[in-house]
Amino acid sequence: MPPTIRYRRTHRLLAAAAGLATVGALAAAMPASAHQDKGTPLHHHGSGRYQDVQLLSFNDLHGNLEPPAGSSGRVTELEADGTTKTIDAGGVEYLATHLRDARKGNKYSITAAAGDMVGASPLISGLFHDEPTIEALNGLDLDVTSVGNHEFDEGAKELARLQKGGCHPTDGCNGGKKFTGADFPYLAANVTDEKTGKPILKPYWVWKKNGVKIGFIGVTLEGTPNIVSADGVKGLKFGDEVETINKYAKELQHQGVKSIVALIHEGGAPASTAYNYDCDSPGAGDGISGPIVDIAKNVTPAVDALITGHTHQAYACTIPDPAGRPRMVTSASSFGRLYTDTTLTYDRWTGDIARTAVKSANHVVTRDVPKAADMTALITKWKALSAPVASRPLGYIAGDIGNTGTESPAGDLIADAQLAYAKSVDPGADLAVMNPGGIRAGLTYTATGGEGDGVVTYGEAYTVQPFANTVNLVDLTGAQVITALQQQVSGANEAAPKILQISRGLTYTLDLTKTGAARVVAGSVKLDGTAIDPAATYRVAMNSFLAGGGDGFAELGKGTNVRVGGDDLAALGSYLTANSSAATPYPVPAADRITVVQ
């Protein structure tokens, strides 16, 4: 049965796909674009037939309570003259102020999210199993969210604890106080218990006020098991997004709820990364692509708007529903840098949303507004608890070690660290591979606190590798190693390649002018200059996520003679400590192990 959810705000609640889809017919103004169907506006704020309902939304916060650093804390704005500028954005102290200001004068206001509120979080939250983030979301007056894939990083039982409250079963009560859980419901309509077939959490929730009723259905991407550690999704089944939403939309309609919003932790990619890009523009190459396009085209017309996430992109588009009518689809980037303000005009006569009056726009969470004092106090409390761990120095670097590119310097560093750890427990270890999605940030040379330039602290390393994976060793044949490299660019990863980061000594050529598995050039895969022997056995190190076949690397999940090792972050820290000093900092890796042909 879904867990009981306690609401403390009862006064408020009252009870990569195919090609670009050039979509919709909604106009935009810059820089703060608003998309609206070109039908007749129906905005009435009184007690008459039509009632405007404000829907504020965001997604993929990932526990970023403090303003994110570097490019993770900036957004791009398209200017009227066609130029762009970047704006510093994010931080819950500012997000709270922006949301509270946006709600002023809106008696009918709902705040919703589309998953990944927690997981892959900075140390201030992740060190405490993301209890600080749930506490912050309660303070932000979040009404409802779908689950995302990262809500399963620590498993379904831990997700249930975040919902219901209670102290962590291993680490106990953080800060000496019992954790009270989320004030808002987590929705998991398409996540069911394999044994019972029932959703592990509520599938939907209905907001009610003065006769206005709006239902919310929450789902995560069906492919969640492919991108989460196997232990995190053990015993769970993830259903098709469209089938699930359509099922529960029908159920809501039978209950008399005709206004419905889907919260979907799956998304797309607009043709521009500017947050205010008009993705309904009709030009060649414009629009939005990705999995959300097919989902949106097939979700029942009974659903009036889709709030999405996962891809960390910013868009407010229309995509036609199965009846051919434009329907709003939004996403607010990630890390709390944006929020979306959507107006849903509720028709009291029909109980449905008048879609001709739906409008939506993304807004920047700028840092030029007053900080919310309650969020500042929250951050101060948790920073004080985490400081002794976060500030501990691990090593020294000679410059920025970034995590971008087909092969990244951070990827080289982590793969080398894992190979060094593997050799320390098994001298026969040959190579290591690392998934790029597990490298959440780079290491910056400039000091982030009082540690000094070039010093890598535990907190900084944690930001890079926050998943608490283990470093595992497995036996693979040379043929399997080659197959795994081919799986980077074929099968599930063909449309959006996931290039493994590789340890020193392993080299090969990646020809992106070819298609599928042929992109890994035959005969180019070598270890220490010698071609990989398909018949030989190699001892390969990787994190536990990859060892479970994650990210579409099924071949890595077939390894034999498995040895489960220690924590991957500890491996990185030990490697930096052993291989750097203030006098001889660790050099920036050249990222030259993969030869890319384009």
PyMOL commands that set and color helices and strands:
alter all, ss='L'
color gray80, all
select helices_A, chain A and resi 10-13+70-73+92-103+123-126+131-139+149-152+156-164+174-176+224-227+230-233+241-254+291-298+355-357+373-390+409-425+436-438+458-464+478-486+491-493+516-519+544-547+550-552+556-558+568-579
alter helices_A, ss='H'
color red, helices_A
select strands_A, chain A and resi 35-36+50-58+74-78+84-88+109-113+144-146+186-187+191-193+204-209+212-220+236-238+259-265+269-270+288-289+305-308+314-320+326-332+338-347+352-353+359-364+393-396+431-434+455-457+470-477+501-502+506-511+526-527+530-531+537-543+560-567+594-597
alter strands_A, ss='S'
color yellow, strands_A
deselect
rebuild
show_as cartoon
